[in-house]
Amino acid sequence: MPTAVQLIAEHRNVEQLLLPTGSILFERGETASALYAIQRGLVELTSDGRDRLRYQDGEVFFYEDLVADAARHSRTAKAITPVHALRLDRKSFLELIHTHPTLVLTLLSGQHRRLREQRLDATHFY
């Protein structure tokens, strides 16, 4: 079964992005019009410099912002290494889900894994 990144890469409307270190993919507050998949590299997402999330090879991010009511990016995404990313607009993403409904389960599974890792890595102060 193809991975989420493979399905996105094969879509006719996918945009290939080759970004040098330090490039901004999008800024917090901008309209969320696409999702991103990392083929190679490392992207860091920040919210006002506080918490940081990193995405690497084979990961898809910000499909959540596409379906949110506000449809705005909740974080800024910056390439912290040279990055080969894929960008797929909202309409094409919804079309891809319609064609490959199990993609939703794959994305939810990845999100669940990431949340579980964050919970395990969290330090709590009382």
C-alpha positions in Angstrom: 0.0 0.0 0.0 1.4 3.4 -0.9 2.3 5.9 1.8 0.6 9.2 2.2 3.7 11.0 0.7 3.7 8.7 -2.3 0.0 9.3 -2.9 0.5 13.0 -2.7 3.6 12.9 -4.9 1.6 11.1 -7.6 -1.2 13.6 -7.7 -1.4 15.6 -10.9 -1.7 18.9 -9.1 1.3 18.4 -6.7 3.8 21.2 -6.5 7.4 20.3 -5.9 9.3 22.6 -3.5 13.1 22.6 -3.2 14.0 24.9 -0.3 17.4 25.9 1.1 18.0 26.0 4.8 16.2 28.9 6.5 13.3 29.2 3.9 9.8 29.9 5.2 7.1 27.6 3.9 4.4 29.7 5.5 3.8 32.1 8.3 1.5 31.8 11.3 -1.8 33.5 10.5 -1.6 33.1 6.7 -4.5 31.5 5.0 -4.0 27.7 5.0 -4.6 26.7 1.3 -2.5 23.5 1.1 -0.9 20.6 3.0 2.8 19.7 2.9 4.6 16.5 2.7 8.4 16.1 3.3 10.3 13.9 0.9 13.7 14.9 2.3 14.8 17.3 5.0 13.6 18.7 8.2 11.0 21.4 8.8 10.4 23.1 12.2 7.0 24.6 13.1 6.9 27.3 15.8 4.1 29.3 17.5 5.5 32.6 18.8 8.9 31.0 19.4 7.5 28.8 22.2 6.7 25.2 21.4 8.4 23.6 18.4 7.4 20.7 16.2 9.7 19.0 13.7 8.6 17.1 10.6 11.0 14.9 8.6 11.2 12.5 5.7 7.9 10.8 5.0 5.7 13.1 7.2 2.7 15.1 6.2 1.6 18.2 8.0 -1.0 20.9 8.3 -3.9 19.1 6.8 -5.6 20.0 10.2 -5.4 23.7 9.3 -7.1 23.0 5.9 -10.2 21.7 7.5 -10.4 24.1 10.5 -13.0 26.8 10.5 -10.5 29.6 10.6 -8.4 28.0 7.8 -5.3 29.9 9.0 -1.9 28.5 9.8 -1.5 28.2 13.5 2.3 28.0 13.3 5.2 29.2 11.1 7.1 26.5 9.1 10.8 26.9 8.4 13.3 24.6 6.7 16.1 23.8 9.1 17.9 21.7 6.5 17.6 21.8 2.7 14.1 20.5 2.1 12.4 18.7 -0.8 8.7 19.1 0.0 5.4 18.5 -1.8 2.6 21.0 -1.6 -1.0 20.0 -2.4 -3.9 22.5 -2.5 -7.1 21.9 -0.5 -9.3 20.9 -3.4 -6.7 18.4 -4.6 -6.3 17.0 -1.1 -10.1 16.5 -0.8 -10.1 14.8 -4.2 -7.2 12.5 -3.0 -9.2 11.5 0.1 -12.2 10.8 -2.1 -10.1 8.5 -4.3 -8.1 7.0 -1.5 -10.3 7.0 1.7 -7.8 5.0 3.7 -5.5 8.0 3.5 -7.5 9.6 6.3 -6.7 6.6 8.5 -3.1 6.8 7.7 -3.0 10.5 8.5 -4.9 10.0 11.8 -2.6 7.2 12.7 0.4 9.4 12.2 -1.1 12.2 14.2 -1.9 9.8 17.0 1.7 8.5 17.0 3.0 12.1 17.2 0.7 13.0 20.1 1.6 9.8 22.0 5.3 10.7 21.5 4.8 14.2 22.7 2.9 13.0 25.8 5.8 10.5 26.6 8.4 13.2 26.1 6.5 15.9 28.1 7.9 17.1 31.4 5.2 18.2 33.9 5.8 20.8 36.6 3.3 21.0 39.6 
